[in-house]
Amino acid sequence: MAKEKDDDANREAESKGEIHERRQEKTEISSRYTEAKRELPDDRRIDPWGYTELPVRNPANNITSPLWEVIKSEAYRVYNWAEERDRYDELETPEHRLAKALGKVQLRHYYWSKGKNEDLTDNLDGEDATRLYLFFDLSALNQSAVARAINDPDIREALGIENPVSQPTLNRMPGRMDDETRHYYASETETLVRQLQDTKLEHWFRDPTPDTIVTDGEGFPPVQVIARELRSKTFKNIRLKRDDSTEVTKNAALRVLIAAANGNGFVNDAAKNLKYKPFYDDCDIPTGQNLTHHLRKSSRESVMRMFREANEVLFEIAARHDYFPEEAEVAIDITDWPFYGDNESNEFIRGTKPGRNYSWAWKYITLALVGTNTPLILVVLPVKDKSKTPEYIRRMLRLARQHLNIGRVYLDAGTEFYNSDTISTITEQGLELVMQGRKSGKTVKHFLNGMARADLRSSYYPYGVGSLDEESYYAVGLKSDKTVKLRNSDADEPMDDYTYVYTNLHPQEVPPEELGEAYRRRWGIETDFRVIKEEFIAKCGSRNPALRAFYFNFAAHLFNIWTVANILRAEETGEDLSEGKQLTAGELMQAIEDDPHDLRLPTEPPETRQVFGDVLGAGWNTSDAD
C-alpha cells in the first residue's frame, strides 16, 4: 500500500505561482549579469574597473536550488543514463531507482545535522540520516517494507548508507526532528511528488498527500480524510510506554483498539481480523496481548494527563470554529462500566444498580458540555471513593474552566451529588446549580404530595438539604405530563406524577417551567454515554485500573473526535448542526478502521512538564483521583 506521511508536519507544497516567481527572479538576475558582461569591451585594459566590479561568476548560479528540484534533477539523470545506455533494467524495482537518485544528491545545504539528530542512532551521521529519511518519506513502500529494503545491501549502497537501520529507528525519526526541520522536509517532498504526477517517474514515489478536505461526487468532505486529520493531531499525545525494540507503529497499535471498539469486541479478536485488511502485512499488526502489555505500563495519573493533552487539541479546534457558548452549561455524572467477575478483586470496583448479569461496575466521574449541538467530554476521572465527590468536582471545574466560561452545572439525583457538601461545592464556585432532587424526607414528600392534592402544575419553596442555608436554595416541583401519560395504573403516591428539581436559582427570576426545560438538556449526556459504550469502547475483562482507565478515556476521546469531525464537516457543507449530525458514530469508526493510510506518529513524544497536580492544586492526591 501507499503509506501515509507524517501528518503532524505542515505539508504545504510550493505552489505553481511561487515556483514561477522564484524562477523568474533567477532568470532576471542572470539576464542582468549577461547584459552587463556583454556591454564590457573585449579588451580588459580599456575598462579594467568594469571587469573588477562584475562578479567572476553569474550570481544566479550561486542561488541554492530547492531540495525538491535537486532530487528531481538527479532522478531524471538516473532514468536518462539508463535509457541512453539501454541499461534500463525492467526487473529493477522503483525503490532501487529512488535510492540511486537520492544517493547522488549533494546535501551540502540541506542535510539534517548530526547535532540535531544525535539522539536518533549512532549508526548514521547527518547526511546519512537525511538520505534515509527522504527515502522513507518518498518511497511508496509501507514502513515495514522500507525497513526490509534498507536491509538490502544494494539499496544501502545506492543510498550511500553503510549500516542497516531497524524499523523502530525509522518510526522514531519524525519525533526526533524539531518542528522547523519536519515542516521543511515535508514541504520539499510534497512539492516533489506533486511535480512528478503524470510523469514517467511517478511510480518511483509515493502518492501526494490528500488535501485536508476534498470533495466527493456530492461535494461532501470524506469522513475518512477528516478523521485522519484529527487523529494525526491528537494521537501523537497518546503514549504506549514502548521501548526502542518495538517494530509496530503506534498508529497500527491504536488501530487494534479502534477495531475492537467498532466491533464491540476484545482486542485479541480485533488484531486477528485486521490482518485480513488488504493494506496490512501480518507483521504490521500487534497482537492483543502485545498491545495491552504496553498499556499496562502507564499509571492512572499518566493516562489522565495524556488524554487531557490529546483532547485539548480538539477543544482548540472547536473554539476556533466558535462552537463554545459565551456561558457554557455542563453536566457532571458518575458513569458505570459494568464488571463481570469477582467484586473483591479490585478496590475500584463498586456496587451499582443491578443490570443484566452484573451488579458491580467500574465508575468514572465526567464533566461534559451540554445544551449545545456539539457535546464534548471535557474531563474523565476514575472514581475510587464516592465520598470524595466534592473534591473531584472542584478539580474538574478547574480543568474545564481552562477552555470554557462555565455558567451552570447540572447534576443528577445520585446520593453522591444530593448532599450539602457537593451542592455547596458548586455554589462556592459562583455557579448556577440545577439538579434532580431525591424524593426522600418528610419535608419534600409533604411538599410534592400537597402540590398533587391541590393539582398545581408547579410550585417552589425555600429548602436547605442537610446543613445548607434554606434561604439560598429552592425545592421546585413540576407536574410530569409524560409520567402521567405512560402510567397504566394509579400512582402509589400522589407525588409520583411530579418531578423534583433542586436549585440555587430563585424561581421568581427563573420560572419553574424554564428550570424543568433547562434540566431536560442534561438528558442528552445520558444518550451520549450510551453511544460511548455502544460505539467507542472495546470489551475488557482486565482488573487492571490503569488499563481500564485507558480504555474508557480512549472511548471518550473518540467521542470527542466524532463531535469535532461533525463540526468540520458542517462548516464545509454549510449545514447547521442543529438539524442533525453530519456523520454517525458508526460511519466514523468504520472509516478509521478501513483507512489504508498509516499515520506517521512520533513513537513516544516527550511528556509534558505540566503534571496533573500542577493544574489541580497543591492539595491534590493522585491516588484519590484514581
MARKOL-375836 format. One record per residue: residue in three letters; x, z, y of N, C-alpha, C, O in turn. Coordinates in steps of 0.05 Angstrom, whole numbers, plus 5000, padded with zeros to 4 digits. Layout:
BEGIN
ALAXZYXZYXZYXZY/...
This chain:
BEGIN
MET501750004976500050005000501850005025504150075024/ALA500649925047502049945073501650225083499350315088/LYS503750365087503550655094502850685123503350505140/GLU501850915130501250985157503751085171505451215159/LYS503951025196506351105212505951395222503951525216/ASP507851485237507751755248505651755271506251685294/ASP503251825264501051815284501352015306499951995326/ASP503052215302503352415323505152305346505252425368/ALA506452075341508051955362506451765378504451655369/ASN507251715403505951525421506851245413509151175419/ARG505051085401505850825392504850605410503950395401/GLU505150645436504350435455506450215455508750265464/ALA505749985445507649765444508049645472506349675490/GLU510349525476510949385501508949155504508848985486/SER507549145526505448945529506748665535509048655543/LYS505148455532506048185538506848165568508748035574/GLY505248295585505948295613508548425619510148325635/GLU509048655606511648795611513948635600516048625613/ILE513548505577515748335566516348105585518648045591/HIS514147975594514547745613515947835638517747695648/GLU515148055650516248155675519248225671520848165688/ARG519948345649522748415643524448175640526648155651/ARG523447975625524947735620525247565646527247445651/GLN523147575662523247425687525347545706526747405720/GLU525447815707527447945723530247875714531947835731/LYS530647875688533347805678534047515685536247445691/THR532047335683532447055689533147015719534946855726/GLU531847165736532447145765535247245771536647125787/ILE536047465758538847565763540847355754542847295767/SER540247225730542047025720542146775738544246655743/SER539746705749539646465767541146515792542646335802/ARG540946755804542346815828545446815823546946715840/TYR546246915801549146905794550146615791552246545801/THR548546455776549346175772549546025798551345865802/GLU547546075816547445935841549846025859551145855871/ALA550446285859552746375875555346265864557146195879/LYS555646245838558046135826558345835832560545735836/ARG556045695832556045415838556945355866558245145872/GLU556345535885557045495913560045545919560945475941/LEU561445665901564245725905565845465902565145295886/PRO568045425918569745185915571245195889571745405877/ASP571944955880573444935855576145075856577145185837/ASP577345055880580045175883579745465893578645495915/ARG580545655878580345935886581846005912581046185926/ARG583845845918585445905942583845855968584545965988/ILE581845685966580245625990578645865999578345916023/ASP577446005979575746235986576246455965574546515948/PRO578646585967579246795947577347035948576747155927/TRP576347095972574447325974571847265960570647455949/GLY571047025960568546955946568747005916566947105904/TYR571046935905571546975876571747275871571047375849/THR572847425890573147715886570547855886570048045870/GLU568747775904566147905906564247835883562447985876/LEU564647605871562947515849563847655823566147635816/PRO561947785808562747915782563947705763563147475763/VAL565847795747567047625728565047525708565047285700/ARG563147695700561147625680558447625693557947775713/ASN556647475682553947465692552647735688552447835665/PRO551747875709550548145706548148145688547448355677/ALA546747925686544447915668545247965639543648065624/ASN547747885632548647935605549248225599549548305576/ASN549548385620550148665617547648845613547849085608/ILE545348715617542848865614542248905584542248715568/THR541949155576541449215548538749125539536649195551/SER538648965518536048875508534649095493535949275483/PRO531949095493530549305478531249295449531949085438/LEU531049515436531749535407530049335391531149215372/TRP527549305397525849135380526748845382526648695362/GLU527848755405528848485408531348445392531848235380/VAL533048655391535548635376534948615346536148455332/ILE533048775336532348765308531048495301531748375280/LYS529348405318528048145314530147915312529947745295/SER532047925330534147725331535747725305536347515293/GLU536547975295538047995271536447905246537447785228/ALA533847965247532147885225532047575222532147475200/TYR531847445245531747145244534447035236534646825223/ARG536647175243539347085235539547095204540546915191/VAL538647325193538647345164537047125151537947005131/TYR534747075161532946865150534246595153534346445133/ASN535146525177536246255182538846215166539345985157/TRP540546415164543046385149542446305120543746135109/ALA540546445108539846385081538546105078539045965059/GLU536946025098535645765097537745535099537645345085/GLU539545565118541545365123543345315099544245095094/ARG543945525085545745505062544345485035545445505014/ASP541645445038540045415013540445664995540545634971/ARG540645895007541146134992538846334996539146574993/TYR536546225003534246405007533046464980531346314970/ASP533846684968533046754941530246864941529647064952/GLU528446714928525646784927525247044912523147184915/LEU527147124895526947364880527747614896527247834888/GLU529047564918529947784935527547904949525847764960/THR527348164948524948304959525048314989527148305001/PRO522648345002522648375031524248615041525448595063/GLU524248835025525749065034528749005034530249125051/HIS529748835016532548755017533148605042535248645055/ARG531348425050531848265074531748445099533248415118/LEU529748625099529648805122532148985124533149025146/ALA533149075101535549245101537949085112539549195127/LYS538148825104540348665115540248635145542248655159/ALA537848595155537548565184538248815199539748815219/LEU537249045189537849295202540849375200541949495218/GLY542049285178544949345174546649195194548949285199/LYS545648975205547248815223546748895253548148795271/VAL544749065257544149145285546349315296547149515284/GLN547349245320549249415334547749635349546149585367/LEU548149885341546550105351547950265373547350495377/ARG549750135387551250275408549550435427550050665433/HIS547350305436545750435457543150565446541650695461/TYR542750545420540150615410540050845390537950955384/TYR542350925380542151105357541551395363542051495385/TRP540351515343539551795344542051965339543051975317/SER543052095360545652215358545852445339543852575333/LYS548252485328548752695309548052975321547153145306/GLY548453005346547853255359544953325358544153565359/LYS543253115357540353165356539153175328536953275324/ASN540653075309539553075281541253255263541153215238/GLU542653445274544553595257543153765236544353835216/ASP540653825240539153985220537853815199536553915180/LEU538253545200536853375181538253375154537153455134/THR540753285153542253275128545153235135545853115156/ASP546853325117549753295121550753015112553052945118/ASN548952865099549852605088549652375108550652155102/LEU548552425131548152205150549252275177548852495188/ASP550752075189551552105216549251985234547251905223/GLY549651985260547551885278546651605272544251555271/GLU548551415269547751135264546451105237544450955235/ASP547451235217546251215190543351325190541551205179/ALA542951545204540351665205538351475219536051445212/THR539351345240537651155255536850915238534550835238/ARG538850805224538150575206536150655184534350505178/LEU536550885173534750985153531951015164530050935151/TYR531751145187529151195198527750925205525350895200/LEU529150735216528050485222527050335197524950215197/PHE528650355176527750235150525250375140523450245130/PHE525250635142523050805134520450725149518350705137/ASP520750685175518450635192517450345191515150295194/LEU519350165187518649885188517849765162516349565161/SER518749875140518149765113515249795107513949985115/ALA514149605091511349615082511049805058508849845049/LEU513249905048513150085025512050355033512250445056/ASN510750495013509950765018512350955016514550865009/GLN511951205022514251395024515751424998518151424998/SER514251434976515651464950517251224944519551244934/ALA516150984950517550734945520050704963522050594954/VAL519850804987522150795005524450964993526750884993/ALA523651204984525751374972527051244948529451264944/ARG525351104931526550974908528250734917530350684904/ALA527450594938529050374948531850464958533850324953/ILE531950694971534450794981536350864958538750874962/ASN535250914935536950974912538250714901540050734884/ASP537350484910538450224901541050174916541050154941/PRO543350154902545950124916545949864933547249864954/ASP544549654925544549404941543249444968544149344988/ILE541049594968539749644994541349825011541549785035/ARG542650034999544350205015546650045027547450085050/GLU547749875011550049705021549149535044550549505064/ALA546749415041545649235062545149395088545649295110/LEU544149645085543649805108546249925120546349995144/GLY548249935104550750065113550750365110552050505125/ILE549150455090548950745085550350805058549850675038/GLU552051005059553651055035552251225014552351164990/ASN550751425023549551615004546451585003545251515023/PRO545251634979542351634977541151874991542552064997/VAL538651854997537252075012534652134996533351954987/SER534052394994531652474979529152424995529252395020/GLN526852414981524352384995523752615014522652575036/PRO524352865006523853085025525353045051524353115073/THR527752935050529252885075527752675091527552705116/LEU526752465078525152265093522752395106522152335129/ASN521352565091518952695102519552865126517952885144/ARG522052975127522753155149523553005174523653125196/MET524252755172525452615194523752615220524852685241/PRO521152545219519652555244519552825256519652855281/GLY519253035240519153305250521653405263521653595279/ARG523953285256526553375267527253235293529253295305/MET525653035300526152895325524753045348522653165345/ASP525953025372524553125395522452915403522652685394/ASP520552995419518252815426519252555439518152345433/GLU521152575456522152335470523252135451522751895453/THR524852235432526052055412523951925394524051685389/ARG522052085385519951985367518351775381517751565370/HIS517651825406515951635421517551375427516351165427/TYR520151405432521751165437521850985412521150745415/TYR522551095389522650925365519850815358519550595349/ALA517750985362515050895355514250655372513050465362/SER514950665398514250435415515850185408514749965407/GLU518450215401520049985394519149855368518849615367/THR518650015347517849905322515049785324514449585311/GLU513349905339510649795342510649525356509249345349/THR512349505377512549245391513649035372512648805372/LEU515649105356516848915337514748805317514548565314/VAL513348985304511448895283509148725295508148545282/ARG508448785320506348625333507448355340506048155338/GLN509948345349511148085356511547905332511447665334/LEU511848025308512347865284509847795269509947675247/GLN507547875279505047805266504647495266505247365286/ASP503747385244503247095241505846935243505846705251/THR508147055235510646915234511546915205510447045188/LYS513746755200514746745172516146995163516847025140/LEU516447195182517747445174515847675172516647895166/GLU513247635177511447865178511248025152510748265152/HIS511747885129511548025103513948205098513948355079/TRP515948195115518248375112517448655122518648855115/PHE515448665140514948915155512149025149510348885138/ARG511749265157509049395155507149265175508049105192/ASP504649325171502649225190502749385216503649615216/PRO501749275238501649425262499749665259497849655242/THR500149865275498350095275495650015286495549885307/PRO493450075272490850015283490450145310491450365315/ASP488950015327488250135352486750395347485350425327/THR487050575366485750835363482850805357481750935339/ILE481450645373478650585369478350285368478850145387/VAL477650185345477049895342474149875335472850065327/THR473049635338470149595333469749445307471349275299/ASP467449505295466649345271464749135280464449095304/GLY463349015261461548795269459348875287458348715302/GLU458549135287456349225304457349365329455749455346/GLY459949375333461049495357461449795355462149915376/PHE461149915332461550205329464350255319465450105303/PRO465650475329468350535320468350635291466650805285/PRO470050545274470050635246470650925244472551035257/VAL469151065227469551355224472351405213473551615219/GLN473451225196476051265184478251275205480051445203/VAL478051105225480151105246479951355264481951475271/ILE477451435270477151675287478151925272479652085283/ALA477351945246478252175230481352175228482552395228/ARG482551945224485451925221486752025247488752165246/GLU485751935270486852015295486752325298488752445307/LEU484552445292484252725295486052885276487253075283/ARG486152795251487752935231490752915239492153115235/SER491552695249494352665257495152865279497452945281/LYS493152935295493753125317493553415309494953585320/THR491953475288491453755282492853845256493854075255/PHE493153675236494253755211497253825213498253965196/LYS498553735234501353795237501754095241503954205236/ASN499654235250499954525254499354695229499754935229/ILE498554565208497954705183500454715166501654505160/ARG501354955159503854995145503355075116501655245111/LEU504654935098504254985070506555145057506555195033/LYS508455235073510655405064512155275041512655395020/ARG512855015045514254875023517254845030517954835054/ASP518854845010521754825015522554535015520954345012/ASP525254485018526254215021526154054996526653804996/SER525554174973525454024948522853884944522553734925/THR520853934961518253814958518253524963519253434984/GLU517253364945517253074948514552964957514552754969/VAL512453104952509753004960509353064990510053284999/THR508152885004507752925033505553135038503853185021/LYS505653245061503653445069500853315070498953435061/ASN500753075080498152935081496952905054494552945050/ALA498552835034497552795006496553064995494553074981/ALA498053285002497253544992494553625003492753724989/LEU494253595029491653665042489453485033487053565033/ARG490153235026488053045016486753154991484453104986/VAL488353294974487253414950485053614957482953614944/LEU485553784976483653984984481153854996478953944992/ILE481553635011479253485022477653365000475153375001/ALA478953244981477453114959475953324943473753274933/ALA477053564939475653774925473253864940471153904928/ALA473453894967471153964983469053744983466653804981/ASN469853494984468053274984466453254958464053174958/GLY467653334937466253324911465153594903464153624881/ASN465453794921464554064915465654164889464254274872/GLY468354114885469654184860472154344865472754434887/PHE473754364844476254514845478554314850478354074845/VAL480754424861483054244868484254114843485253894845/ASN484254254821485454134797484153864789485453674784/ASP481453864789479953624783480353414805480553174799/ALA480353504830480653314852483353164851483452924856/ALA485453314844488153194843488152984821489352774825/LYS486953034798486952844776485352594784486152364778/ASN483152624798481452394806482752224827482351984828/LEU484352354845485652204866487652004856488251794869/LYS488752054832490751874821489551604814490951404809/TYR486851584813485551334808485051164833484150934831/LYS485751284856485451124880487650904880489950964872/PRO486950664888488850444886491250464903493350334899/PHE491150634924493350654943495250884937496950944953/TYR494951024913496651244906498151184880497051074861/ASP500751254880502151274855501851554844501151734859/ASP502251584818501951854806503752064820502852294824/CYS506151974827507952174839507352244868508552424879/ASP505352104880504652164907502652394910502152484932/ILE501452484888499352684889500352944876501352934853/PRO500153174889500953424877498753514857496453434860/THR499453674838497453794821495954014837496954114857/GLY493654094827492254304840493854564839493754714859/GLN495254614817496854854815499154854835499755064846/ASN500354624839502454604858501554654886502854794902/LEU499154554893498054594920497454894925498355004945/THR496055024906495355304910497855484909497855694922/HIS499855404894502355554894503555584922504455794930/HIS503555364937504655374964502755504983503655645002/LEU500155474980498255604998498355904996497956045016/ARG498956014972499056304968501456434983501456674987/LYS503356264992505656375005505056475033506556635045/SER502856385045502156455072500756725072499256795054/SER501256875093499857125097497157065110496756855121/ARG495357265110492757225123493157185153491757035166/GLU495057335164495657305192496657025199495656905219/SER498456915184499456645189497356435185497356235199/VAL495456475166493256295163491556285188490856065197/MET490856515198489256525223490656385246489456245262/ARG493256435248494856325270494956025268494555885288/MET495555915244495855625242493255475248493355265260/PHE491055585239488555445244487655485273486155315284/ARG488455705285487855735313489355515329488155395347/GLU491755455322493355245335492054975330491854805348/ALA491254925305490054665298487454625313486954405322/ASN485754835315483254805328483554775358481854645371/GLU485654885370485954855398486154565407485254495429/VAL487354405390487554115396484753995399484153845417/LEU482954075381480153965382478654075406477153925419/PHE479154335413477754445436478654305461477054255480/GLU481154225463482254085486480953815489480353725511/ILE480553675466479253415467476353445477475453295494/ALA474953645466472153685475472053755504470253655518/ALA473953915514474053985543474553735560473353705581/ARG476353555551476953315566474453135569474152985588/HIS472753155549470252985550467953145561465653055559/ASP468453375574466453535588464153615570461853605578/TYR464853705546462753795528462454105527460854205512/PHE464054245543463654535544461854595568462454505591/PRO459654755565457954815587459355005607461355135600/GLU458255025631459455205651459255495642461155645646/GLU457055565630456755835618455855795589453555725584/ALA457655855571457155795543455556015530455756255537/GLU454055935510452656125492454056125465454555905454/VAL454656355455456056375429454456555410453056735419/ALA454756495385453556665364455756785347457556655339/ILE455457045341457357185324455857255298453757385299/ASP456957175276455657225250457757325230460157275233/ILE456757455209458457505186457357335163455057365155/THR458957155153458156965133459257045106461557125103/ASP457557015086458357075058459256825044458156615047/TRP461356855028462256645010462056774982463756934975/PRO460056694966459456834941461956844923463556664921/PHE462157074909464257124890463057174863461157334860/TYR464057034842463057074815465257204799467257074792/GLY464957454793467057584777467057884781465057994790/ASP469258004775469558294777469858384806471758314819/ASN467858534816467858614844470058814850470758844874/GLU471258944831473359134836476059014836478059154839/SER476258744834478858614833480158594860482558544862/ASN478658624882479858594908478258754929475758754928/GLU479658884947478359054967476858884988475258995003/PHE477258624989475858455009473158364998471658245013/ILE472658404973470058324961468058544965468558774958/ARG465758474978463758674985461058594974460558354968/GLY459358784971456658734962455058564982455658585006/THR453258404973451658234990448858204979448258294957/LYS447158074994444458024985444557854960445757644960/PRO443457954937443657814912442657524914440657464926/GLY444257344902443557064900443556974872443357134853/ARG443756714868443756604841446356674826448456564833/ASN446256854808448556934791450757084807452957104797/TYR450157194830452157344844450857564861448557534870/SER452257774866451457984884453758094900453658304913/TRP456057944899458458014913459557774929458957544921/ALA461057824950461957594966464457674982464957904988/TRP465957464989468057485010466557455036464657305038/LYS467357595057465957595082467757515105470157595106/TYR466757345123468257245146466557275171464257185171/ILE467657395191466257415217467157175234469457115236/THR465157045246465656795260464456815288462456945293/LEU465656665306464556625333464256325338466256175336/ALA461856235343461255955345459855885371458256045381/LEU460355655382458955545405456155455396456055295377/VAL454055545409451355455402449855375428451055375450/GLY447355285424445855195447446954935459446554885482/THR448254775442449454525451449254325428448854405405/ASN449554065435449553865414452253835400452553675382/THR454153995409456853985397457754255388459554375401/PRO456554375367457354635358460254635349461154445336/LEU461654855354464454885345464855165335463755355346/ILE466455195314467155455304469755535318471855425313/LEU469555725337471955785353473855985340476255965344/VAL472756175325474456385313473356455285470956475282/VAL475156485266474456585239476356805232478756775234/LEU475257035224476957265215475857365188473457405186/PRO477557415169476657545144475857835150477057965167/VAL473857935136472858205141473458375117472658315094/LYS474758605121475258795101473559045104472659165085/ASP473159115130471659365136469659305157470359275180/LYS467059285149464959215169464559435190463459375211/SER465559675185465359885205467059825230466659935251/LYS468959635227470659565249469659315264471159175277/THR467059245260465959015273466359015303466958805314/PRO465959235317466459225346469359135353469658995373/GLU471359215337474059125342474258825338475458685354/TYR473058725316473158445311471958285335473058095344/ILE469558385344468158245365469758235391469958035404/ARG470958465398472458485422474758285422475358155443/ARG476058255400478358085398477557785396478857615406/MET475257735382474257465381473457355408473957125415/LEU472257525424471457445451473957385468473957205484/ARG475957545464478457505480479657235472480657095490/LEU479657165447480656905439478956675449480056485460/ALA476356705446474556485454474556435484474156205493/ARG475056645499475056605528477456445539477556385562/GLN479356395522481556215530480455925532481755765546/HIS478155865520477155595521474455575534473655365543/LEU472855795535470155795545469656005566470956215565/ASN467855945584466756145601464256245588462156115590/ILE464356475574462056565558460156715576460856895592/GLY457556655573455556785588453656955571452757165580/ARG453156865546451257005530452157015501453456825491/VAL451557235487452257265459449757315443448057485451/TYR449557175420447257215402448357355377450457285366/LEU446857555367447457695343444957695325442757695335/ASP445457705298443157735281442558035276443658205290/ALA440758095257439858365254441358525234440458735225/GLY443758435226445258585206445958865216446158915240/THR446259045197446859325204449459355218449859535235/GLU451359165213453959185226453759115256455559175272/PHE451458975264451058905292449059085306449459155329/TYR446959165292444859325304445559615304444459785290/ASN447559685322448359965325449559985353450359785366/SER449760225363450560275390453360185396453960075418/ASP455260215377457960145382458259835386459559755405/THR457059685368457259385370455859285395456959115410/ILE453459385400451959295423453359355449453459185467/SER454459595452455859675476458459505480459359465502/THR459559415458461959245460461358985475462958885491/ILE458958875470458158625484457658695513458558545531/THR456158905518455458975546457859035563457958965587/GLU459759185552462159255568463859015575465559035593/GLN463358795562464758545569463358395591464358185600/GLY461158505601459658375623458058135613457557955629/LEU457258135588455857905576452957965571452258195566/GLU451357765572448557785564448357805533449857675519/LEU446557975524446158005495443257945487441458045500/VAL443057785467440357735455440857745425442457595414/MET439357925412439657945383437058005370435158105382/GLN436857955344434558025329434758315321436758405309/GLY432658475328432758755322431758815294430558645281/ARG432359045285431459135258428859305262428759485278/LYS426959235246424359365248424459625232423059665212/SER426059805242426360065229426160285250426660235274/GLY425360515242425060735261422160755271420860545274/LYS421260995275418461035283417760905309415560795313/THR419660915329419060815355418560515355416560425367/VAL420260365342419960075340417460005325415959825333/LYS416960135303414560075287412060135303410059975303/HIS411960355317409660425333409260215355406960135360/PHE411360125367411159925389410059655378408159555390/LEU411159565356410259305345407459315334405859135338/ASN406759535319404059565309402059585331399859485329/GLY402859725352401059745376400459475388398259415396/MET402559305390402159035400400158875383398458735393/ALA400458905356398758765338395858845341394058685341/ARG395359115343392659205346391359125372388959075374/ALA392959105393391959005419391958705421391058595441/ASP392958575400393158275399394658165423393857965435/LEU396858285429398558195451400457975441401457985419/ARG400857765457402757555450405657645454407457565439/SER406057805474408757905479408658165495406658215509/SER410758325493410958575508413758675506415358575490/TYR414458885521417059005520416959285530415059375543/TYR419159435524419359705535422359785533423759695516/PRO423259955552426060055551426560205525424960375517/TYR428860145513429460275487432460275483433760065485/GLY433460505476436360525470436860565440435960765429/VAL438260385428438960415400441160625398443160605412/GLY440760815380442761025377443161185403441361295414/SER445661175412446361325436446261165462447161255483/LEU445260915460445260735483443160835504441160965497/ASP443860785529442060855551439560675551439760435553/GLU437260805548434860635545434060495571432460305570/GLU435260575593434660435619436160165621435660015639/SER438060115603439659875604438959665583439959445583/TYR437159745564436559565542433559565538432059745545/TYR432659335525429759305522429059195494430459025483/ALA426959315483425759205458423559015466421859085482/VAL423758775456421858555463420358475438421658395418/GLY417758475439416158385417414858115423413858075445/LEU414757935403413557675406411957605381412957645358/LYS409557515385407957435362409057175350409656985364/SER409357175324410556945310408356775298407356845276/ASP407556555311405456385300406356255274404656205257/LYS408856205271409856085247409456275223408656185202/THR410056525227409656725206406756745198406156755174/VAL405056755217402156775212401156525196399556555178/LYS402156295204401256045191402256035162400755935145/LEU404656125157405756095130404756315111404956285087/ARG403756535122402956755105400356685090398456595102/ASN400356735064397956665048396056905044393856865034/SER396957145052395257375048395557555073397157495091/ASP394057775073394257955095396958085097398358125076/ALA397858145121400458275125400358555114398358695115/ASP402658645103402858915094402559115117401259325114/GLU403759045140403459195164402859005187403758775186/PRO401359085207400758915230403258795243403258565252/MET405358955244407758865257409158635243410958505255/ASP408458575218409758355203409358085216410957905211/ASP407358055233406857805246408357785273407957605289/TYR410157975278411657975303414657965299415758065280/THR415957835318418857825319419858035339418658075361/TYR421958165332423058375350425858285359427658235344/VAL426058255386428558175398429658405415428158535430/TYR432258455413433558675429435458545449436858355442/THR435358645474436958515495437758705517436558915520/ASN439758635532440458775557439558625582440258705604/LEU437858425578436658275600433958395606432358455588/HIS433458425632430758535639428658325635428858105646/PRO426558385620424458185614422958085638421657875636/GLN423158225661421958125685423557895697422457725711/GLU426157895691427857675700427957445680428057215688/VAL427957515655427857315633425457375616425657565600/PRO423257235619420757295605421157305574422857165564/PRO419557465560419857485531419757215517421257165498/GLU417857045525417656775512420256615515421056475497/GLU421556645538424056505543426256625525427956475515/LEU426256885522428257015505427956925476429856875462/GLY425356905467424856815439425856535435427056475415/GLU425356365455426256085452429256065453430455905438/ALA430556235469433456245470434656325444436556215434/TYR433456535432434556635407434356435384436056425366/ARG432356265385432056055364434355865365434955725345/ARG435755845388438055665389440355765371442055615362/ARG440356035365442356145347441856045319443756045303/TRP439455975312438955895284440555655275440955605252/GLY441355495295442855255288445455325274446355165257/ILE446555555280449155625267448755685237450555645221/GLU446255775230445755815202445855555187446855535165/THR444655345199444855075187447654975186448454855166/ASP449255035207451954935207453655065185455254925172/PHE453255325180454755455158453755355131455355355111/ARG451255275129450355155104451754895099452454825077/VAL452154735121453654485119456554535111457654395094/ILE457754745122460554805116460754865086462654765073/LYS458955025075459155105047458454875028459454865006/GLU456854685038456054465020457854215023458154065003/GLU458954175046460453925051463453955055464953775050/PHE464354195064467054215073468854415058471254435064/ILE467754555039469354765026469654704996467654634983/ALA472054734986472554684957471854944942471755164953/LYS471254904916470855144899473455294895475555174895/CYS473255554893475655714889474955954872473056104878/GLY476455994851476056234834478156444838478156644824/SER479956394857482156584862481256844874479356854889/ARG482657064868482257324881484257374903484357594914/ASN485857174909487957204930486657174958485656964964/PRO486657394974485357385000486557175019485057045034/ALA489157125018490456935036489556645028488956485046/LEU489356595002488456334993485556285001484856075010/ARG483956494997481156475005480856425035479156265043/ALA482456565050482356535079483156245087481956135106/PHE485156135073485955865079483655665073483055495090/TYR482455695050480255515043477955525064476955315072/PHE477155775071474955795090475655695117474055555130/ASN478055755127478855655153479255355153478555225173/PHE480155245131480454955129477654825130477354615143/ALA475754945117473054835118471854845146470654655155/ALA472255065160471355085188472754885206471554775224/HIS475354835200476854635216475754355211475554195230/LEU475054295186473854035180471154005195470553785204/PHE469654225196467154215210467654145240466253985251/ASN469754275252470454215280471353925283470653805304/ILE472853815264473653535265471153365265470953165280/TRP469153435249466653285248465253285275464353075284/THR465153515288463953535314465353365335464053215349/VAL468053385335469553225355469452925349469452765367/ALA469352855323469052575316466452465327466352235336/ASN464352625326461752545337461952515368460652335379/ILE463452685380463852665409465252395416464252255434/LEU467352335402468852085407467151835402467251645417/ARG465651845380464051615374461751575394461151355401/ALA460551795402458351785422459451675448458051515461/GLU461851755455463051655480463451355478463051205498/GLU464351255455464950975452462450805452462350585462/THR460350905440457850755437455850795460453850655462/GLY456450995477454751045499452151195491450251195506/GLU452151305467449851445457449851735466451951845474/ASP447451865465447252145473447052305447445352255430/LEU448752505444448752665420446252825417445652915394/SER444652855438442152995435440152835418438252945408/GLU440652585415438852415399439752405369438452275353/GLY441852555362442652565335445652505332446852385349/LYS446752605309449652565305450252275298448552135286/GLN452552185307453351915301454451885273454151675260/LEU455552095262456852095236455752325220455552545230/THR455152285195454352505178456852645167459052525166/ALA456552895158458753035146459852885121462252865117/GLY457952785105458752635081460352385088462252315074/GLU459552235109460951995117463852065125465751925118/LEU464152285140466752355149468552425126470852325124/MET467652595108469252685085469952445067472252435057/GLN468052275062468752045045470751855058472451745045/ALA470451825084472351655099475151765097477051615094/ILE475452025099478152145098479252115070481552045066/GLU477652175049478552155022479451865015481351825000/ASP478051665026478551385019480451245039481051015035/ASP481451395058483351275078485951205064487251385053/PRO486750955063489250885048491750955063493950935052/HIS491551035088493951085104494851375100493251565100/ASP497451405097498651665094499851755121501751645130/LEU498651955133499652055158502552145156503152285136/ARG504152075175506952175175507052435190507652455213/LEU506452655175506252915187508953065183510153045162/PRO509853205204512253375200511753565177509653685175/THR513753595159513353755135512654035142510654135134/GLU514354175158513754445166514654475195516954525200/PRO512754445215513554475243514354765248513454945234/PRO515854815269516655085276514155245283512355145296/GLU514155505275511755665282511855745311513955775323/THR509455785322509255865350510456145354510456315336/ARG511456185378512456455384510256645391510556895390/GLN507956535397505656705404504356805379502756665366/VAL504857055372503757165348500857255354500157285377/PHE499357295333496557365337496157615353494357635370/GLY497957805349497658055363498058025393496858175409/ASP499757835402500157785430497557715444497057805466/VAL495857565430493357475442491257695441489757735460/LEU491257855419489158045415489658315428487758465432/GLY492058365434492558625448494358795432494758765408/ALA495558985445497659145433496659325410498159385392/GLY494059395411493059575391492059435366490959565348/TRP492459175364491359025342492959075316495359055316/ASN491559135295492759175269491958945251489658915243/THR493858775244493258535229492158595201490558435191/SER492858815190491758885163488758925165487258865146/ASP487759045188484959075192483558815196481258775187/ALA484858625210483558365215483358205190481658025188/ASP484958265170484858115146482358165130481958055109/
